Amino acid sequence: MDTNAAEQYLSELAGELDPETFRTQLIRAAGDWPELTVTNRKAARLSERVKVLEGYYQWSWGQTIAPVGERAVAARRVSRVLAIVEG
């Protein structure tokens, strides 16, 4: 997979996330693979970077979120991890 394909998958994931709840920013530094930063708008400390490697969405620490073909599953998992827990 090339960096353009990875960027496309990350853009598609960003489109699956609720824009009222999450701010997304696609970052592609020169020479690096693109990453999607996802931040909870109501709690900026709830923020994480997502990347695409070997056909999978992955957390910044390398754990698999879901295959790129399961974008909705990945979006649900990202949303759950970055959700505000009340109580």
C-alpha positions in Angstrom: 0.0 0.0 0.0 1.3 3.5 -0.8 0.9 6.7 1.2 -1.8 8.0 -1.1 -4.0 4.9 -0.5 -3.3 5.2 3.3 -4.3 8.9 3.2 -7.5 8.0 1.3 -8.5 5.3 3.9 -7.8 7.8 6.7 -9.9 10.4 5.0 -12.8 7.9 4.7 -12.5 7.0 8.4 -12.7 10.7 9.3 -15.9 10.9 7.3 -17.4 8.1 9.4 -16.8 9.9 12.7 -19.4 12.3 14.1 -18.1 15.8 13.3 -20.0 17.3 16.3 -18.2 15.0 18.7 -14.8 14.7 17.1 -12.3 17.0 15.4 -10.1 15.2 12.8 -6.9 16.3 11.2 -5.1 14.4 8.5 -1.3 14.9 8.9 1.2 14.0 6.3 4.7 15.2 7.1 7.3 15.0 4.4 8.7 11.5 4.1 6.3 10.1 6.7 3.2 8.0 6.5 -0.1 9.9 7.0 -1.8 9.9 10.3 -5.3 10.9 11.4 -5.5 12.8 14.7 -8.9 12.4 16.3 -9.9 14.6 19.2 -13.0 14.7 21.3 -14.3 18.2 21.0 -15.6 18.3 24.6 -12.5 16.8 26.2 -9.3 17.6 24.2 -7.3 15.2 26.4 -9.2 12.4 24.7 -7.1 12.4 21.5 -5.3 9.7 19.6 -3.5 9.2 16.3 -4.6 6.5 13.8 -2.5 5.2 11.0 -2.9 2.7 8.2 -0.4 -0.1 7.9 -0.6 -3.4 6.0 -4.3 -3.0 5.3 -5.3 -2.2 8.8 -6.3 0.9 10.8 -4.0 1.0 13.8 -3.6 3.0 17.0 -0.4 5.0 17.3 1.1 2.2 19.5 0.6 -0.4 16.8 -2.5 -2.2 18.0 -5.0 -3.1 15.2 -8.4 -1.3 15.2 -9.9 -3.0 12.1 -9.2 -3.9 8.5 -9.4 -0.9 6.1 -12.4 -2.6 4.5 -14.3 -2.3 7.8 -14.3 1.4 8.1 -17.6 1.6 10.1 -16.2 -0.9 12.6 -13.1 1.2 13.0 -15.1 4.3 13.5 -17.2 2.7 16.2 -14.1 1.5 18.0 -12.4 4.9 17.8 -15.5 6.6 19.0 -15.8 4.2 21.9 -12.2 4.7 23.0 -12.4 8.5 22.8 -15.9 8.8 24.4 -16.5 10.7 27.6 -17.6 8.4 30.3 -20.0 9.9 32.7 -20.6 8.8 36.3 
